[in-house]
Each structure stands twice: as structure tokens, then as C-alpha cells.
């Protein structure tokens, strides 16, 4: 009889005092092992986390979404977990969907199960802010064209990763552009990728990215530059169409 895979649910949080208790109470209904990365919260999040029976890693300062995700990978690998499921703590990912990811994990034959808010519609889906939907579509299309993928949602943070398959990736991006580096390296490493429909939820359409990424054009440029630069770095392991330029060069990305 096959051994049940060990699954860790990882949740990055930053100033989530309004949601962290209710989200974790619900997550623990579906997961025995939960890791929270407190990314330098300055509100009451740390105190509320101390009341929860979950593992907590705290960053002294805010280091970014990508760094938190990389820390979750490291923890999952060091503790011998087979899979890492990542989700957000702002009520935009439903803990009740965790069993769907587990079922897909048990079905086998994939290394990455990526939630998609756009592959199908659900009753009660929200409408995303126009600029976020536009950028998601533009960049997801570019990722597909250059990497030979067929993603419908390149940015959803509700994912499941086979820990062993991701352990050799050279991920070093700290910010919200982390998915761009991940997709390039996943394709270069030959990882098998599938999507899983999840609900489209936007509780706060005005929620900030923080800093310059709140500007639509800067955000798009940051995503495209990370994609472009990672393709250059991993070119030897990518499909030939990846070499087609995005109209970007080093001065555009660093000027």
C-alpha cells in the first residue's frame, strides 16, 4: 500500500490581524501541519499567532512574498514533507479547497498544481480590479508564449508543490515577481504542471502591493523584466520559442 504523502500548508502573512485567527482555525480543519511565515508584521498578528498551534517563522522586517515562499520551500524540505500547499491569509483563498489539492496530489503524475481563478467560473465569483486582471492576462499570455505552457492564471498563490521536484531550483526573487522566476525555472527543470480551478475572491479591491508596484506600469515592467532576465539565465533548458525577445533589454530593466 502506498504511503500517504506528508503535506505542509504554508501561509505567508503581513499585517493580517483581521483574518489570521479565523483563517487558521479553518485551515486546521483540513491540515495537520501548518507553517506561517510572519513577514515582519507591525500590527497584532504576532500576538494572535502565538495563540495558534502552528509553526511560525518570523521575519524581523518585511522581506517580500517571494522570500516568504522560499522560506516555506526550505522548511518543507528540511522537515521531510512531500508536498507544500501555499495559500494567502486575506480570505481570498478558501481553506475548504485544500482537500481538492490533496485529491489531485494523490492522483499523481504532476509536480506543481497551480490554482486558477480564470479556468472556470464559480457561483459568487467576484470581479477583479481591472488593472490586475489586465496585467495577469498580459503576463500569463507572455509566459505561455515563451515557455510553451497553457496557464490561465500565472499569479495565483494557491498552489501545491512537490517538494523534491522543487528542491534543486535556484530561486532568489524576494518580491511579487517571484512567480515569473518560478515558471521559467520549472519549465527548465522539466516539472509537470497542472491547474486546479479555485474561486475568484476579492475582499478588498484597493489592497496595496506596497511601494512602487502600486503603479500599474511599474508593476507590469517588473514582472516582464524578471521573466525576461530569468529566460536569459535559463536559456539552455528552455524551448526555442523562449528566445524570442519581449522588446526588453538590460537598460530597460535596470535603467
Backbone as CSV, one residue per row, in Angstrom:
resi,resn,N_x,N_y,N_z,CA_x,CA_y,CA_z,C_x,C_y,C_z
1,UNK,0.847,-1.195,0.000,0.000,0.000,0.000,0.884,1.247,0.000
2,UNK,0.551,2.196,-0.863,1.348,3.417,-0.966,1.241,4.234,0.323
3,UNK,2.358,4.867,0.695,2.385,5.709,1.884,1.702,7.037,1.592
4,UNK,0.876,7.487,2.525,0.218,8.787,2.372,1.270,9.890,2.366
5,UNK,1.246,10.787,1.380,2.257,11.850,1.344,2.103,12.802,2.521
6,UNK,3.235,13.284,3.015,3.216,14.294,4.071,3.041,15.658,3.424
7,UNK,2.022,16.393,3.846,1.668,17.669,3.228,1.765,18.774,4.275
8,UNK,2.485,19.827,3.935,2.585,21.021,4.767,1.794,22.141,4.104
9,UNK,0.942,22.808,4.859,0.266,24.003,4.365,1.052,25.214,4.854
10,UNK,1.518,26.038,3.917,2.313,27.212,4.234,1.554,28.490,3.916
11,UNK,1.583,29.448,4.860,0.809,30.680,4.712,1.691,31.877,5.046
12,UNK,1.999,32.735,4.063,2.708,33.980,4.382,1.727,35.027,4.885
13,UNK,2.102,35.767,5.924,1.210,36.812,6.436,1.990,38.099,6.647
14,UNK,1.314,39.199,6.429,1.865,40.516,6.740,0.709,41.411,7.169
15,UNK,0.684,41.769,8.437,-0.374,42.617,8.994,-1.767,42.077,8.670
16,UNK,-1.997,40.834,9.102,-3.276,40.171,8.839,-4.054,39.921,10.121
17,UNK,-3.984,40.858,11.077,-4.665,40.671,12.355,-6.174,40.479,12.184
18,UNK,-6.755,41.052,11.132,-8.200,40.941,10.938,-8.631,39.527,10.545
19,UNK,-7.717,38.774,9.929,-8.112,37.494,9.356,-7.372,36.285,9.915
20,UNK,-6.203,36.498,10.524,-5.312,35.359,10.782,-5.950,34.314,11.690
21,UNK,-6.686,34.713,12.708,-7.270,33.732,13.625,-8.339,32.903,12.931
22,UNK,-9.266,33.550,12.245,-10.353,32.806,11.599,-9.824,31.919,10.478
23,UNK,-8.839,32.415,9.712,-8.293,31.614,8.620,-7.589,30.380,9.171
24,UNK,-6.744,30.556,10.185,-6.017,29.411,10.720,-6.948,28.421,11.409
25,UNK,-7.971,28.912,12.088,-8.939,27.995,12.694,-9.572,27.104,11.632
26,UNK,-9.854,27.685,10.481,-10.456,26.896,9.402,-9.436,26.002,8.717
27,UNK,-8.238,26.510,8.466,-7.199,25.699,7.814,-6.922,24.432,8.618
28,UNK,-6.900,24.556,9.935,-6.564,23.405,10.773,-7.646,22.324,10.756
29,UNK,-8.802,22.634,10.181,-9.815,21.602,9.975,-9.418,20.656,8.838
30,UNK,-8.537,21.135,7.959,-8.175,20.363,6.766,-6.701,19.957,6.720
31,UNK,-5.894,20.460,7.647,-4.450,20.200,7.588,-3.896,19.978,8.987
32,UNK,-3.068,18.943,9.127,-2.433,18.670,10.413,-1.167,19.492,10.617
33,UNK,-0.506,19.842,9.526,0.773,20.547,9.610,0.653,21.893,8.914
34,UNK,0.824,22.964,9.684,0.661,24.319,9.155,1.864,25.155,9.566
35,UNK,2.426,25.863,8.594,3.546,26.777,8.818,3.119,28.177,8.404
36,UNK,3.342,29.156,9.277,3.055,30.548,8.955,4.375,31.316,8.921
37,UNK,4.595,32.066,7.854,5.725,32.988,7.766,5.193,34.380,8.046
38,UNK,5.521,34.915,9.228,5.120,36.281,9.570,6.181,37.215,9.008
39,UNK,5.827,37.899,7.913,6.812,38.685,7.166,6.943,40.101,7.729
40,UNK,7.312,40.172,9.021,7.576,41.472,9.635,6.343,42.264,9.984
41,UNK,5.256,41.598,10.376,4.020,42.314,10.712,4.261,43.322,11.830
42,UNK,3.581,44.464,11.729,3.693,45.510,12.744,2.385,45.727,13.493
43,UNK,1.365,44.937,13.171,0.089,45.047,13.886,0.030,43.949,14.956
44,UNK,-1.137,43.444,15.241,-1.319,42.460,16.307,-1.153,41.018,15.819
45,UNK,-0.671,40.833,14.587,-0.568,39.495,14.012,0.301,38.568,14.852
46,UNK,1.472,39.037,15.301,2.393,38.175,16.052,1.744,37.645,17.324
47,UNK,1.037,38.500,18.045,0.380,38.040,19.272,-0.684,36.997,18.969
48,UNK,-1.475,37.242,17.937,-2.526,36.296,17.584,-1.940,34.957,17.137
49,UNK,-0.808,34.996,16.431,-0.161,33.751,16.013,0.332,32.952,17.214
50,UNK,0.751,33.643,18.269,1.245,32.937,19.456,0.158,32.112,20.128
51,UNK,-1.091,32.384,19.820,-2.219,31.656,20.399,-2.649,30.480,19.532
52,UNK,-1.989,30.296,18.396,-2.364,29.243,17.453,-1.373,28.070,17.534
53,UNK,-1.859,26.814,17.465,-0.974,25.643,17.488,-0.378,25.349,16.110
54,UNK,0.361,26.316,15.587,1.000,26.173,14.280,2.466,26.572,14.404
55,UNK,3.281,26.127,13.441,4.677,26.558,13.397,4.729,27.985,12.853
56,UNK,5.585,28.818,13.417,5.700,30.207,12.982,7.164,30.555,12.784
57,UNK,7.470,31.131,11.631,8.782,31.740,11.373,8.533,33.231,11.217
58,UNK,9.263,34.037,11.955,9.033,35.486,11.909,10.224,36.202,11.303
59,UNK,9.971,37.010,10.282,10.974,37.908,9.726,10.989,39.195,10.550
60,UNK,12.179,39.661,10.884,12.291,40.895,11.672,11.780,42.098,10.896
61,UNK,11.924,42.066,9.576,11.424,43.127,8.710,10.689,42.494,7.539
62,UNK,9.930,43.291,6.828,9.188,42.796,5.677,10.144,42.485,4.532
63,UNK,10.219,41.230,4.143,11.180,40.789,3.127,10.527,40.439,1.793
64,UNK,9.215,40.319,1.754,8.549,40.122,0.480,7.945,38.735,0.313
65,UNK,6.983,38.677,-0.618,6.241,37.440,-0.883,7.160,36.321,-1.364
66,UNK,8.065,36.639,-2.269,8.951,35.614,-2.790,9.840,35.025,-1.710
67,UNK,10.386,35.888,-0.845,11.239,35.391,0.235,10.446,34.488,1.180
68,UNK,9.221,34.862,1.487,8.393,34.023,2.352,8.131,32.666,1.713
69,UNK,7.864,32.656,0.421,7.621,31.390,-0.275,8.875,30.532,-0.285
70,UNK,10.022,31.128,-0.523,11.280,30.381,-0.497,11.538,29.796,0.881
71,UNK,11.215,30.539,1.935,11.378,30.018,3.290,10.463,28.817,3.530
72,UNK,9.265,28.866,2.962,8.354,27.723,3.101,8.910,26.501,2.385
73,UNK,9.478,26.681,1.185,10.128,25.577,0.485,11.229,24.961,1.353
74,UNK,12.056,25.835,1.923,13.190,25.363,2.730,12.695,24.558,3.925
75,UNK,11.694,25.081,4.631,11.169,24.403,5.801,10.589,23.042,5.406
76,UNK,9.802,23.011,4.336,9.179,21.760,3.900,10.236,20.719,3.559
77,UNK,11.302,21.139,2.885,12.373,20.219,2.521,13.120,19.720,3.748
78,UNK,13.474,20.627,4.650,14.237,20.256,5.838,13.446,19.333,6.756
79,UNK,12.139,19.498,6.802,11.312,18.678,7.684,10.756,17.423,7.014
80,UNK,11.180,17.159,5.786,10.835,15.908,5.131,9.417,15.806,4.611
81,UNK,8.797,16.945,4.298,7.464,16.904,3.706,7.557,16.561,2.220
82,UNK,6.528,15.890,1.737,6.482,15.524,0.317,5.880,16.641,-0.535
83,UNK,4.932,17.375,0.026,4.240,18.427,-0.707,4.078,19.655,0.176
84,UNK,4.114,20.809,-0.468,3.826,22.084,0.168,2.639,22.713,-0.543
85,UNK,1.569,23.007,0.199,0.438,23.778,-0.325,0.559,25.187,0.223
86,UNK,0.596,26.177,-0.662,0.675,27.573,-0.225,-0.660,28.260,-0.464
87,UNK,-1.013,29.141,0.458,-2.249,29.907,0.315,-2.093,31.213,1.071
88,UNK,-2.922,32.203,0.731,-2.871,33.506,1.379,-3.779,33.518,2.605
89,UNK,-3.627,34.588,3.400,-4.347,34.699,4.670,-5.347,35.849,4.659
90,UNK,-5.716,36.340,3.485,-6.581,37.519,3.414,-8.009,37.175,2.993
91,UNK,-8.375,35.891,3.166,-9.705,35.421,2.815,-9.967,35.398,1.318
92,UNK,-8.910,35.473,0.522,-9.087,35.351,-0.930,-8.831,33.917,-1.405
93,UNK,-8.339,33.071,-0.517,-8.203,31.641,-0.796,-9.016,30.883,0.242
94,UNK,-9.809,29.937,-0.192,-10.708,29.218,0.701,-10.033,27.981,1.277
95,UNK,-9.882,27.896,2.598,-9.321,26.674,3.188,-10.082,25.412,2.776
96,UNK,-11.360,25.555,2.512,-12.165,24.390,2.117,-11.705,23.783,0.797
97,UNK,-10.847,24.501,0.047,-10.324,23.954,-1.208,-9.103,23.069,-0.974
98,UNK,-8.546,23.052,0.227,-7.355,22.234,0.489,-7.581,20.765,0.127
99,UNK,-8.723,20.158,0.466,-8.927,18.755,0.066,-8.881,18.531,-1.437
100,UNK,-9.283,19.516,-2.236,-9.189,19.370,-3.695,-7.726,19.258,-4.122
101,UNK,-6.860,20.059,-3.513,-5.445,19.943,-3.817,-4.916,18.578,-3.367
102,UNK,-5.346,18.124,-2.187,-4.891,16.820,-1.713,-5.324,15.711,-2.670
103,UNK,-6.553,15.767,-3.149,-7.030,14.751,-4.086,-6.198,14.740,-5.363
104,UNK,-5.853,15.932,-5.846,-5.038,15.997,-7.070,-3.627,15.493,-6.801
105,UNK,-3.096,15.763,-5.624,-1.790,15.225,-5.246,-1.823,13.701,-5.277
106,UNK,-2.858,13.121,-4.709,-2.954,11.669,-4.637,-3.118,11.039,-6.012
107,UNK,-3.642,11.807,-6.967,-3.787,11.289,-8.334,-2.444,11.105,-9.019
108,UNK,-1.393,11.784,-8.511,-0.042,11.596,-9.035,0.220,12.325,-10.330
109,UNK,1.378,12.085,-10.915,1.844,12.483,-12.253,2.042,13.973,-12.453
110,UNK,2.080,14.797,-11.393,2.384,16.217,-11.542,3.360,16.648,-10.448
111,UNK,4.022,17.784,-10.685,4.951,18.357,-9.712,4.448,19.678,-9.151
112,UNK,3.621,20.379,-9.919,3.068,21.662,-9.495,1.584,21.674,-9.834
113,UNK,0.753,21.986,-8.832,-0.682,22.136,-9.035,-0.999,23.584,-8.730
114,UNK,-1.327,24.338,-9.759,-1.491,25.782,-9.620,-2.961,26.154,-9.654
115,UNK,-3.416,26.811,-8.605,-4.796,27.283,-8.595,-5.026,28.285,-9.706
116,UNK,-6.197,28.211,-10.311,-6.571,29.175,-11.348,-7.940,29.753,-11.052
117,UNK,-7.997,31.089,-11.009,-9.260,31.782,-10.778,-10.019,32.014,-12.072
118,UNK,-9.418,31.632,-13.217,-9.998,32.004,-14.506,-10.257,30.813,-15.421
119,UNK,-9.847,29.610,-15.016,-10.047,28.468,-15.901,-11.525,28.090,-15.988
120,UNK,-12.293,28.398,-14.950,-13.739,28.182,-14.987,-14.398,29.133,-14.004
121,UNK,-15.687,29.357,-14.170,-16.423,30.268,-13.303,-17.082,29.495,-12.163
122,UNK,-17.163,30.154,-10.994,-17.872,29.609,-9.848,-18.985,30.573,-9.461
123,UNK,-20.073,30.037,-8.929,-21.132,30.902,-8.413,-20.560,31.809,-7.338
124,UNK,-20.867,33.085,-7.425,-20.399,34.028,-6.423,-19.017,34.585,-6.660
125,UNK,-18.397,34.287,-7.804,-17.091,34.862,-8.109,-17.163,36.383,-8.115
126,UNK,-16.106,37.013,-7.606,-16.017,38.460,-7.629,-15.408,38.935,-8.952
127,UNK,-15.494,40.242,-9.184,-14.834,40.848,-10.334,-13.511,41.454,-9.871
128,UNK,-12.386,41.074,-10.476,-11.101,41.619,-10.049,-10.939,43.063,-10.488
129,UNK,-10.100,43.837,-9.793,-9.783,45.186,-10.283,-9.265,45.116,-11.712
130,UNK,-9.681,46.052,-12.549,-9.392,45.974,-13.980,-7.899,45.904,-14.279
131,UNK,-7.081,46.694,-13.560,-5.657,46.696,-13.868,-5.006,45.374,-13.482
132,UNK,-5.470,44.746,-12.411,-4.889,43.465,-12.008,-5.251,42.360,-12.996
133,UNK,-6.502,42.358,-13.447,-6.897,41.337,-14.434,-6.148,41.551,-15.741
134,UNK,-5.988,42.808,-16.149,-5.284,43.096,-17.396,-3.834,42.635,-17.323
135,UNK,-3.144,42.970,-16.233,-1.735,42.584,-16.106,-1.602,41.073,-15.996
136,UNK,-2.492,40.441,-15.234,-2.451,38.985,-15.138,-2.563,38.358,-16.523
137,UNK,-3.519,38.838,-17.324,-3.719,38.272,-18.652,-2.525,38.521,-19.558
138,UNK,-2.016,39.763,-19.575,-0.870,40.084,-20.423,0.337,39.224,-20.104
139,UNK,0.667,39.139,-18.813,1.876,38.414,-18.428,1.669,36.908,-18.554
140,UNK,0.496,36.413,-18.210,0.236,34.982,-18.383,0.355,34.592,-19.856
141,UNK,-0.159,35.423,-20.756,-0.017,35.144,-22.184,1.448,35.108,-22.606
142,UNK,2.255,36.019,-22.071,3.675,36.042,-22.414,4.390,34.813,-21.876
143,UNK,4.059,34.415,-20.658,4.636,33.204,-20.078,4.300,32.001,-20.950
144,UNK,3.034,31.887,-21.347,2.627,30.759,-22.186,3.357,30.761,-23.518
145,UNK,3.420,31.927,-24.166,4.040,32.017,-25.484,5.517,31.671,-25.435
146,UNK,6.197,32.146,-24.433,7.645,31.967,-24.380,8.065,30.625,-23.788
147,UNK,7.242,30.055,-22.920,7.641,28.828,-22.238,6.870,27.597,-22.713
148,UNK,5.946,27.782,-23.636,5.200,26.632,-24.145,4.197,26.080,-23.149
149,UNK,3.699,26.914,-22.252,2.707,26.488,-21.279,1.304,26.860,-21.746
150,UNK,0.312,26.451,-20.970,-1.082,26.799,-21.298,-1.801,27.231,-20.022
151,UNK,-1.138,28.076,-19.235,-1.720,28.562,-17.991,-2.874,29.518,-18.271
152,UNK,-3.831,29.558,-17.356,-4.889,30.568,-17.417,-4.731,31.614,-16.313
153,UNK,-3.838,31.358,-15.353,-3.658,32.268,-14.216,-2.213,32.134,-13.733
154,UNK,-1.365,33.066,-14.164,0.051,32.970,-13.842,0.418,33.457,-12.465
155,UNK,-0.534,34.012,-11.705,-0.195,34.681,-10.452,-0.886,34.132,-9.210
156,UNK,-1.753,33.166,-9.329,-2.468,32.677,-8.161,-1.496,32.051,-7.159
157,UNK,-1.579,32.479,-5.887,-0.685,31.953,-4.867,-1.173,30.678,-4.206
158,UNK,-2.357,30.215,-4.581,-2.900,28.963,-4.044,-2.343,27.833,-4.906
159,UNK,-1.320,27.152,-4.404,-0.591,26.165,-5.193,-0.191,24.979,-4.334
160,UNK,0.134,23.881,-4.998,0.767,22.738,-4.347,2.037,22.400,-5.127
161,UNK,3.121,22.215,-4.389,4.432,21.936,-4.981,4.960,20.604,-4.453
162,UNK,5.423,19.740,-5.351,6.142,18.545,-4.919,7.511,19.002,-4.420
163,UNK,7.788,18.807,-3.155,8.972,19.395,-2.537,10.247,18.884,-3.188
164,UNK,10.340,17.612,-3.438,11.554,17.043,-4.024,11.841,17.630,-5.403
165,UNK,10.813,17.863,-6.175,10.994,18.375,-7.535,11.458,19.822,-7.539
166,UNK,11.084,20.575,-6.491,11.438,21.999,-6.434,12.741,22.255,-5.683
167,UNK,13.292,21.218,-5.054,14.435,21.419,-4.159,15.679,21.910,-4.884
168,UNK,15.812,21.585,-6.173,17.026,21.958,-6.904,16.900,23.283,-7.651
169,UNK,15.741,23.939,-7.573,15.571,25.200,-8.277,16.397,26.290,-7.595
170,UNK,16.929,27.205,-8.402,17.758,28.285,-7.858,16.979,29.565,-7.677
171,UNK,15.946,29.535,-6.878,15.050,30.675,-6.695,15.674,31.705,-5.762
172,UNK,15.645,32.990,-6.183,16.242,34.026,-5.336,15.473,35.350,-5.381
173,UNK,14.302,35.374,-6.003,13.497,36.595,-6.080,12.697,36.755,-4.784
174,UNK,12.679,37.962,-4.237,12.014,38.226,-2.963,10.595,38.755,-3.098
175,UNK,10.268,39.431,-4.196,9.030,40.184,-4.277,7.885,39.475,-4.956
176,UNK,6.886,40.275,-5.376,5.700,39.732,-6.033,5.985,39.221,-7.442
177,UNK,7.177,39.505,-7.968,7.561,38.975,-9.268,8.096,37.555,-9.170
178,UNK,8.070,36.970,-7.990,8.550,35.597,-7.777,7.953,34.593,-8.764
179,UNK,6.629,34.625,-9.062,6.093,33.617,-9.986,6.762,33.611,-11.346
180,UNK,7.238,34.766,-11.821,7.892,34.813,-13.126,9.174,33.975,-13.115
181,UNK,9.965,34.117,-12.062,11.163,33.292,-11.949,10.796,31.821,-11.788
182,UNK,9.773,31.553,-10.984,9.404,30.163,-10.747,8.981,29.463,-12.035
183,UNK,8.127,30.097,-12.850,7.657,29.430,-14.059,8.813,29.109,-15.001
184,UNK,9.743,30.040,-15.153,10.882,29.789,-16.039,11.693,28.606,-15.533
185,UNK,12.019,28.610,-14.258,12.841,27.530,-13.719,12.101,26.194,-13.710
186,UNK,10.782,26.229,-13.480,10.004,24.990,-13.503,10.036,24.342,-14.883
187,UNK,9.907,25.160,-15.929,9.961,24.624,-17.292,11.359,24.124,-17.605
188,UNK,12.383,24.895,-17.231,13.764,24.471,-17.492,14.087,23.159,-16.792
189,UNK,13.470,22.917,-15.634,13.711,21.688,-14.878,12.805,20.540,-15.309
190,UNK,11.901,20.804,-16.255,11.017,19.753,-16.750,9.909,19.364,-15.787
191,UNK,9.505,20.279,-14.898,8.444,19.951,-13.961,7.099,19.840,-14.674
192,UNK,6.285,18.933,-14.194,4.951,18.709,-14.759,3.952,19.603,-14.028
193,UNK,3.213,20.391,-14.792,2.374,21.453,-14.231,0.917,21.227,-14.619
194,UNK,0.029,21.403,-13.643,-1.401,21.304,-13.896,-2.093,22.453,-13.169
195,UNK,-3.281,22.816,-13.620,-4.075,23.841,-12.951,-5.298,23.216,-12.294
196,UNK,-5.753,23.878,-11.232,-6.921,23.435,-10.492,-7.832,24.644,-10.297
197,UNK,-9.099,24.556,-10.684,-9.997,25.713,-10.539,-10.218,26.079,-9.072
198,UNK,-10.089,27.364,-8.759,-10.426,27.880,-7.433,-11.286,29.118,-7.610
199,UNK,-11.988,29.496,-6.558,-12.888,30.645,-6.650,-12.112,31.948,-6.803
200,UNK,-12.701,32.877,-7.516,-12.155,34.222,-7.687,-12.760,35.117,-6.610
201,UNK,-11.934,35.495,-5.629,-12.411,36.263,-4.479,-11.554,37.519,-4.337
202,UNK,-12.194,38.671,-4.266,-11.504,39.932,-3.987,-12.255,40.640,-2.869
203,UNK,-11.777,40.456,-1.623,-12.415,41.111,-0.489,-12.121,42.600,-0.440
204,UNK,-10.939,42.983,-0.945,-10.522,44.389,-0.865,-9.860,44.792,-2.180
205,UNK,-10.624,45.307,-3.130,-10.065,45.676,-4.433,-9.015,46.775,-4.355
206,UNK,-8.949,47.494,-3.243,-7.984,48.592,-3.110,-6.712,48.158,-2.388
207,UNK,-6.584,46.888,-2.082,-5.437,46.401,-1.322,-4.137,46.753,-2.040
208,UNK,-3.165,47.223,-1.263,-1.913,47.729,-1.831,-0.876,46.624,-1.991
209,UNK,-0.068,46.729,-3.044,1.121,45.893,-3.182,2.252,46.425,-2.302
210,UNK,2.198,47.697,-2.016,3.259,48.350,-1.249,4.310,48.929,-2.170
211,UNK,4.677,50.196,-1.937,5.753,50.815,-2.705,5.391,51.048,-4.157
212,UNK,6.393,51.010,-5.041,6.192,51.391,-6.448,5.296,50.437,-7.224
213,UNK,5.092,49.202,-6.745,4.276,48.256,-7.501,2.799,48.613,-7.520
214,UNK,2.392,49.588,-6.720,1.021,50.063,-6.830,0.779,50.799,-8.150
215,UNK,1.854,51.237,-8.774,1.748,51.857,-10.095,1.652,50.763,-11.153
216,UNK,0.614,50.819,-11.954,0.335,49.760,-12.934,1.497,49.517,-13.876
217,UNK,2.075,50.574,-14.446,3.137,50.416,-15.427,4.416,49.877,-14.803
218,UNK,4.740,50.343,-13.609,5.928,49.826,-12.925,5.762,48.349,-12.585
219,UNK,4.557,47.981,-12.182,4.307,46.582,-11.830,4.455,45.688,-13.051
220,UNK,3.863,46.088,-14.169,3.976,45.309,-15.391,5.436,45.198,-15.821
221,UNK,6.155,46.299,-15.754,7.570,46.287,-16.138,8.376,45.348,-15.244
222,UNK,8.116,45.374,-13.940,8.847,44.499,-13.018,8.612,43.029,-13.348
223,UNK,7.362,42.665,-13.616,7.053,41.274,-13.941,7.744,40.854,-15.241
224,UNK,7.649,41.700,-16.256,8.206,41.344,-17.565,9.732,41.292,-17.523
225,UNK,10.341,42.171,-16.739,11.797,42.158,-16.646,12.290,40.907,-15.940
226,UNK,11.611,40.506,-14.865,12.013,39.276,-14.181,11.865,38.076,-15.100
227,UNK,10.767,38.018,-15.842,10.575,36.937,-16.805,11.685,36.937,-17.840
228,UNK,11.974,38.087,-18.415,12.980,38.236,-19.462,14.367,37.824,-18.954
229,UNK,14.739,38.328,-17.796,16.074,38.055,-17.274,16.240,36.591,-16.873
230,UNK,15.180,35.984,-16.361,15.280,34.574,-15.979,15.358,33.684,-17.204
231,UNK,14.672,34.063,-18.277,14.786,33.301,-19.525,16.209,33.351,-20.041
232,UNK,16.848,34.517,-19.979,18.247,34.626,-20.404,19.119,33.702,-19.561
233,UNK,18.876,33.676,-18.248,19.695,32.878,-17.350,19.508,31.382,-17.566
234,UNK,18.287,30.966,-17.929,17.973,29.537,-18.056,17.844,29.092,-19.510
235,UNK,18.337,29.886,-20.437,18.051,29.671,-21.858,18.357,28.261,-22.332
236,UNK,19.412,27.652,-21.837,19.811,26.332,-22.315,18.795,25.246,-22.057
237,UNK,17.918,25.434,-21.062,16.958,24.394,-20.742,15.541,24.700,-21.168
238,UNK,15.361,25.715,-22.016,14.025,26.167,-22.373,13.697,25.870,-23.833
239,UNK,12.410,25.832,-24.170,12.029,25.644,-25.575,12.526,26.795,-26.437
240,UNK,12.693,26.530,-27.716,13.300,27.506,-28.621,12.530,28.818,-28.665
241,UNK,11.195,28.754,-28.541,10.407,29.983,-28.638,10.683,30.936,-27.479
242,UNK,11.275,30.452,-26.405,11.583,31.327,-25.280,12.599,32.383,-25.652
243,UNK,13.424,32.119,-26.669,14.473,33.065,-27.049,13.927,34.310,-27.720
244,UNK,12.680,34.283,-28.171,12.107,35.466,-28.807,12.003,36.587,-27.786
245,UNK,12.492,37.773,-28.130,12.556,38.866,-27.172,11.203,39.446,-26.838
246,UNK,11.132,40.100,-25.715,9.943,40.810,-25.291,10.039,42.296,-25.601
247,UNK,11.048,42.674,-26.375,11.273,44.080,-26.600,11.954,44.738,-25.422
248,UNK,12.603,43.937,-24.589,13.283,44.451,-23.412,14.781,44.215,-23.552
249,UNK,15.563,45.048,-22.896,16.987,44.809,-22.818,17.457,45.183,-21.420
250,UNK,18.733,45.023,-21.166,19.232,45.259,-19.819,19.003,46.708,-19.381
251,UNK,19.152,47.665,-20.300,18.960,49.059,-19.898,17.505,49.346,-19.559
252,UNK,16.562,48.665,-20.262,15.159,48.861,-19.974,14.821,48.352,-18.575
253,UNK,15.377,47.220,-18.192,15.055,46.620,-16.916,15.797,47.261,-15.757
254,UNK,16.954,47.827,-15.998,17.749,48.357,-14.904,17.924,49.878,-14.960
255,UNK,17.413,50.501,-16.011,17.584,51.941,-16.126,16.665,52.724,-15.229
